[in-house]
Amino acid sequence: MEDNRNILKLCSIFLRYPEEEWYQQEETYQFIKSLKDSPPRKNLEYFWNYVTAVSWLEYCQNYVKQFDFSREHSLYLTYGVFGDKRERGLGFVKLKLEFAKAGYFIKDDELPDYFPLILEFLSEAEDEFIQKLYYIHKKAIDQLYAELKNQRSPYAYVVAAALETLDTIVASREAKTIGKG
């Protein structure tokens, strides 16, 4: 389970605006290599190969081009469903309540549908909250992955790693629930 949480945390970091703190750092690569051999780890390695192949400037420019100027690649998971409509604000309230139930409070300047924020939360949350937020956002995450994969974006590897990890966590929880029933 610890590897799953670490993978979600790494995905959260890799999907945020680039930070030099981890960019091309050997420690980050060694951390990835320390994870159990699995499809999510392989996807993170593929992404890391991209990170080490480009300059800092190119990396930042690619991130901005990929996520800041594309509606199809929005990291705000409810944006694809609601756009800027009023219903999106109501969805924010519900999401903030879900986070609060788990003891995770979001600052007023953060939007609760921001995928890296959700991944950070999921890396620390109890399985029941992981399962709930997984089902709330699964369609939007699948769409984001499909769009990134279609464009051959290196970020598709990060989203794939997150999806594979979440699939594993949720399947395990559901198997335990069925076993108790």
N, C-alpha and C positions, 0 to 999 in steps of 0.2 A: 504493500500500500504506500510505503514511503516513496518508492520510485514514481508512482502515479502522481503523488502530490508534487514531487520535484519537477516532473514533466510539465504539469499544469503551470507551475510557477515560472519555469523557463519560457513556456509559450507566452505567458503574460508579459514577461520582460521583452521577448523578441518582437511582440506585436505593438509595443509602445513606441513612441517616437525614439529614434536611436540615441543611445547614450554611450559616450566614449568609455565609461566605466567598465563595460564588458566587451566592447567591440574588439575583436581579434585578440582577446586575452587568452593566453594559454590555459589559465585556470578554468575559464568557461569551457573550453574544449575538453579538458581533463574531467570536468564534472559531467559533461555529456557522455564521455567514454566510460565513466564509472557506473552509469545506469545499466540495469539488466538488459541484455541483448533482446530487442523487441522491435516491432515495426515503428512504434513512436520514436524510439532512440534512433533508428535508421533515418527517419524523416528529419529529426533534429540534426543529425550528422550531415545530411544533404543540404539543409539550410546553412549550417556552419561552413560548408565548402563554398557556398555562395558568399557568405560574409567575408571569408578570408581571400576571396578572389577579386574583390572590388575595393576601391579607395574609400576613405571615409566620406568624402564629398559625394561620390557616386552613390554610395549606400544611402546617405541622407536624401539625395535627390530622388532616388528610386522609391524610397518610402513615401515621400510627399506625393510623387506622381501616382503611386499605387493607391494610396488611401485618402489623401486630402482633396483630390480633384476628380474623384470617381464615385458616383452614386451607387454603382453596382458593387463596389468594394468597401462600402462603409463599415467601419468597426463599431458603429452604433447600431446594434442589432434590431432595434424596433424601427429604424429609419426606413428600411425597405418596405415595411408593412404600412406605416402611418405617414411617412414623410414628415412634414412640419405641421400636421393636423393636430387639433386639440386632443384627440384620443391618445396621442403619444404621451402627452402630459399626464393623463390619467394612468397610463401604463407605468410611468415613472413612479407614481405614488405607490402602486401595487408592488413594484419591484423593491422600492426602498423599504416597504413593510416586510417583505420576505427577507431582505438582508438583516433588518432589525430583529426579526424573530430568531435569527441565528446569532445575534449579538455582534453584528458587523454593521457599523454605522458609516454612512457615506456623507462626505462633506457636501455642503450646499453647492459648491462649484463643480462637482463631479456628476456626470450623468450616469444613472444606474444601468444603462444598457450598453455601456462601453465594454466591448469584448475583453480587452486586457484586464479591466477592473473585475469583471465577472470571473475570469480565469484565476485571478489572484484570490478572490473570495473562495472559489471552489478548491483551491489548493489547501485551504485551511478548514473548510466547512465539514460538518458531519455528513455522512452518506445520504441521509434523507433530504437535505437541502441541495446536495449535488444532483440527486435524481429529479427533484422538483424544477430547478433552474435548467437542467438539461432538457427536460420536456418542454419547458416554456420557450427555449431558444433554439431547439434542435433544427427546425426548418430554416431559420435565418442563418445558422452556422453552416448547414449543408449548402445553402445557396451561395454563401460567401466562398466556401471551399470550391464549389463547382465553377464559379466565375474566375477565381484565382488559378485553378487548374487549367481551365480553358485558355487562359492567357499565358500559361506556362510561367507563372510568377513563382519565385522561390518561397514566397509567403504561403503558398499552398502546402508546402511541407510542414510548416508550423501549425496551420489549421488542421491538417491531417493528423498530426501528432496529438493535438488536443482532442479531436473527435475520437480517435482510437482509444485514447486513455479514458475519456468519459464513457464511451461504449463499454469498456471493460469494467469500470466502477459500477455503472448502472446494472449491467448484466449480473455481476456478482451479488449486488444488493437484491435484485429481483429473484435470483436463485435461492438466496437465504430466506427471503419472504415466502417463496413457494414451499421451501423445505419445512418451514414452521407451520404451514397451513394444512 
